[in-house]
């Protein structure tokens, strides 16, 4: 049977604090602790209070789905950019032709721009 990657593990906490021994049953508990630790922390030389750092060890279903969607988008973007690079290197299309064809595909256009020009839009 396949392991259910999208649902949190039962009977396990959401996370813990990396700066103290606190363990959190829910996401809201962790963020409340982090916020409270910021209020009580001494100020550093710049006047900033350093709050505790949380570590998520059992993400919520929503966080797991967001992560899977993000991985799928990154994979599709990488595959797209690789295919366009291959077409350009093979001399089948020019960079300008790819840019023009992307005019109605903003997400991929941004990824292409980042891949080719480091986001400068040149």
C-alpha positions as CSV (number, residue, x, y, z in Angstrom):
1,X,0.0,0.0,0.0
2,X,1.3,3.5,-0.9
3,X,2.1,5.8,2.0
4,X,-0.2,8.8,2.2
5,X,2.1,11.7,1.6
6,X,-0.5,14.4,1.7
7,X,-2.0,13.9,5.2
8,X,-0.2,14.6,8.4
9,X,1.0,11.6,10.4
10,X,-1.4,11.0,13.2
11,X,-0.3,11.2,16.8
12,X,2.7,13.3,15.9
13,X,3.2,17.0,16.7
14,X,3.2,19.7,14.1
15,X,6.7,20.9,15.0
16,X,9.1,22.1,17.6
17,X,11.2,25.0,18.7
18,X,14.9,25.0,17.6
19,X,15.8,27.3,20.5
20,X,14.0,25.7,23.5
21,X,12.3,22.4,24.3
22,X,8.8,23.5,23.1
23,X,6.8,21.0,21.0
24,X,3.7,22.2,19.1
25,X,0.6,20.2,18.3
26,X,-0.7,22.7,15.8
27,X,0.7,25.3,13.4
28,X,-1.0,28.1,15.3
29,X,0.7,27.0,18.6
30,X,4.1,27.2,16.9
31,X,3.5,30.7,15.5
32,X,2.0,31.9,18.8
33,X,5.2,30.7,20.6
34,X,7.5,32.4,18.0
35,X,5.6,35.6,18.3
36,X,5.7,35.5,22.1
37,X,9.4,34.7,22.1
38,X,10.0,37.8,20.1
39,X,8.2,40.0,22.6
40,X,10.2,38.6,25.5
41,X,13.6,38.5,23.8
42,X,16.4,40.9,24.7
43,X,17.3,43.4,22.0
44,X,20.5,43.0,20.0
45,X,23.0,45.8,19.3
46,X,20.8,47.0,16.5
47,X,17.7,47.1,18.7
48,X,16.1,44.1,17.1
49,X,14.5,41.3,19.1
50,X,15.4,37.8,18.0
51,X,12.6,35.4,18.2
52,X,12.8,31.6,18.5
53,X,13.0,29.6,15.3
54,X,10.4,26.8,14.6
55,X,10.9,23.6,12.8
56,X,8.0,21.9,11.1
57,X,8.3,18.1,11.4
58,X,4.7,17.1,10.4
59,X,3.3,19.7,7.9
60,X,-0.5,20.2,7.5
61,X,-2.3,18.8,4.5
62,X,-2.5,22.2,3.0
63,X,1.3,22.7,3.3
64,X,2.0,19.3,1.8
65,X,-0.3,20.0,-1.1
66,X,1.3,23.4,-1.7
67,X,4.8,21.7,-1.6
68,X,3.7,19.1,-4.2
69,X,2.2,21.8,-6.5
70,X,5.4,23.8,-6.2
71,X,7.5,20.8,-7.1
72,X,5.3,20.1,-10.1
73,X,5.5,23.7,-11.3
74,X,9.3,23.7,-10.9
75,X,9.6,20.5,-12.8
76,X,7.4,21.7,-15.7
77,X,9.3,25.0,-15.8
78,X,12.6,23.2,-15.9
79,X,11.4,20.9,-18.6
80,X,10.1,23.8,-20.7
81,X,13.3,25.8,-20.4
82,X,15.4,22.8,-21.3
83,X,13.3,22.0,-24.4
84,X,13.5,25.6,-25.6
85,X,17.3,25.6,-25.0
86,X,17.6,22.5,-27.1
87,X,15.5,24.0,-30.0
88,X,17.7,27.1,-29.9
89,X,21.0,25.1,-29.8
90,X,19.8,23.0,-32.7
91,X,19.2,26.2,-34.7
92,X,15.5,25.4,-35.1
93,X,14.3,28.7,-33.4
94,X,15.8,31.9,-32.2
95,X,15.5,33.3,-28.7
96,X,13.4,36.1,-30.0
97,X,10.9,33.7,-31.6
98,X,10.5,31.9,-28.2
99,X,10.0,35.2,-26.5
100,X,7.4,36.3,-29.0
101,X,5.6,32.9,-28.7
102,X,5.5,33.4,-24.9
103,X,3.5,36.7,-25.0
104,X,0.3,35.0,-23.7
105,X,2.0,32.8,-21.2
106,X,3.2,35.1,-18.4
107,X,4.4,32.4,-16.0
108,X,6.6,30.6,-18.5
109,X,7.7,33.9,-20.0
110,X,9.0,35.0,-16.5
111,X,10.7,31.6,-16.1
112,X,12.3,31.8,-19.5
113,X,13.5,35.4,-18.9
114,X,15.1,34.2,-15.6
115,X,16.6,31.2,-17.3
116,X,18.1,33.1,-20.2
117,X,18.9,36.5,-18.7
118,X,18.9,36.1,-15.0
119,X,15.6,38.1,-14.8
120,X,17.0,41.2,-16.6
121,X,14.6,41.0,-19.5
122,X,17.2,41.7,-22.0
